[in-house]
Amino acid sequence: MNRRKKIKSILTKKAKQANLKANPKNKPKYISKAERAKLEAEANPMSSSEPDTTQEDNQ
């Protein structure tokens, strides 16, 4: 029984691995809220910290 069980488990493992390799996941990797905020801050560093000077020039 143990020999059969071991052989069966090895074969099912191989089948599962082959199935996973044949059908890769297309789901994007999860990015945490903190990481998203950090990436957004890096992408727009000037927009939030720079004061609006267009009104001063018009006066």
CNS distance restraints for C-alpha pairs under 8 A (distance, minus, plus):
assign (resid   1 and name CA) (resid   5 and name CA) 6.09 0.50 0.50
assign (resid   2 and name CA) (resid   6 and name CA) 6.02 0.50 0.50
assign (resid   3 and name CA) (resid   7 and name CA) 6.19 0.50 0.50
assign (resid   4 and name CA) (resid   8 and name CA) 5.99 0.50 0.50
assign (resid   5 and name CA) (resid   9 and name CA) 6.04 0.50 0.50
assign (resid   6 and name CA) (resid  10 and name CA) 6.18 0.50 0.50
assign (resid   7 and name CA) (resid  11 and name CA) 6.21 0.50 0.50
assign (resid   8 and name CA) (resid  12 and name CA) 6.09 0.50 0.50
assign (resid   9 and name CA) (resid  13 and name CA) 6.03 0.50 0.50
assign (resid  10 and name CA) (resid  14 and name CA) 6.27 0.50 0.50
assign (resid  11 and name CA) (resid  15 and name CA) 6.15 0.50 0.50
assign (resid  12 and name CA) (resid  16 and name CA) 6.07 0.50 0.50
assign (resid  13 and name CA) (resid  17 and name CA) 6.18 0.50 0.50
assign (resid  14 and name CA) (resid  18 and name CA) 6.14 0.50 0.50
assign (resid  15 and name CA) (resid  19 and name CA) 6.12 0.50 0.50
assign (resid  16 and name CA) (resid  20 and name CA) 6.15 0.50 0.50
assign (resid  17 and name CA) (resid  21 and name CA) 6.13 0.50 0.50
assign (resid  18 and name CA) (resid  22 and name CA) 6.10 0.50 0.50
assign (resid  19 and name CA) (resid  23 and name CA) 6.17 0.50 0.50
assign (resid  20 and name CA) (resid  24 and name CA) 6.07 0.50 0.50
assign (resid  31 and name CA) (resid  35 and name CA) 6.20 0.50 0.50
assign (resid  31 and name CA) (resid  36 and name CA) 6.46 0.50 0.50
assign (resid  32 and name CA) (resid  36 and name CA) 6.24 0.50 0.50
assign (resid  33 and name CA) (resid  37 and name CA) 6.25 0.50 0.50
assign (resid  34 and name CA) (resid  38 and name CA) 6.15 0.50 0.50
assign (resid  35 and name CA) (resid  39 and name CA) 6.09 0.50 0.50
assign (resid  36 and name CA) (resid  40 and name CA) 6.08 0.50 0.50
assign (resid  37 and name CA) (resid  41 and name CA) 6.10 0.50 0.50
assign (resid  38 and name CA) (resid  42 and name CA) 6.26 0.50 0.50
assign (resid  39 and name CA) (resid  43 and name CA) 6.15 0.50 0.50
assign (resid  40 and name CA) (resid  44 and name CA) 6.19 0.50 0.50
assign (resid  41 and name CA) (resid  45 and name CA) 5.58 0.50 0.50
assign (resid  44 and name CA) (resid  48 and name CA) 7.36 0.50 0.50
assign (resid  45 and name CA) (resid  49 and name CA) 7.02 0.50 0.50
assign (resid  46 and name CA) (resid  50 and name CA) 5.63 0.50 0.50
assign (resid  53 and name CA) (resid  57 and name CA) 6.50 0.50 0.50
assign (resid  54 and name CA) (resid  58 and name CA) 6.52 0.50 0.50
assign (resid  55 and name CA) (resid  59 and name CA) 6.76 0.50 0.50
